[in-house]
Amino acid sequence: MTKSYYIPQKDFERLLWLQNFNLKLIHYAEKLGISVETLLIVLNDTNAFNQTFLN
């Protein structure tokens, strides 16, 4: 059986995945015990990845 990865390999698809992950993480953060600081780190990393496509 071949290995199936859940994170896309193409950069544009990975960006969409990161944006969706960020939105879902915000929604479930309280239930999962994720701090606001951690959410900000994920948001900043997502934005930084996004900036690579704008430049």
N, C-alpha and C positions, 0 to 999 in steps of 0.2 A: 504494500500500500504506500502510495507516495505521500510525502509530507505536505500538509496544507498550512500555510502561514496566515495569521489573522491580520497582520499589518501589511498593507499593500506595498509592492515593490517599486512602483512608479511614483515619482515625487508628487505629481499633482494629485494622484489618488491618495497618497499618504497625507497630504495637506487636508483633503476633505475628511479623511478618517480622524485626524487630530482635532479638527474643528468640531466634529460630531462627538468625539470622546470628551472634549472640554465641556460641551453643553450637557452631556449626560452626567459627567462627574459633578458638575455644579448641582444638578438635580438630586443626586444621591449622596452628596457629601455628608450631610448630617447623619443619615442612616449608617454610613460607613465610618463615621468618626474622622473625617478628613478636615483638617484645619483650613482656615481662610488663607493662611500663609502658603500652604501647599497648593491651594486652588490658584493663587496668584502666580506661583512658580509655573504651573502648567499653562496658565493663560499667557504669561510672558514668553514661555518657550514656543507655544503655538504661534504667537505673533511674530517672534523672531524667525521661525521657519517660513511663515507667510511672507515676510520681508524679502527673503531670498528670491522670490518670484517677481517682486515689484521692481527690483533693481536690475 
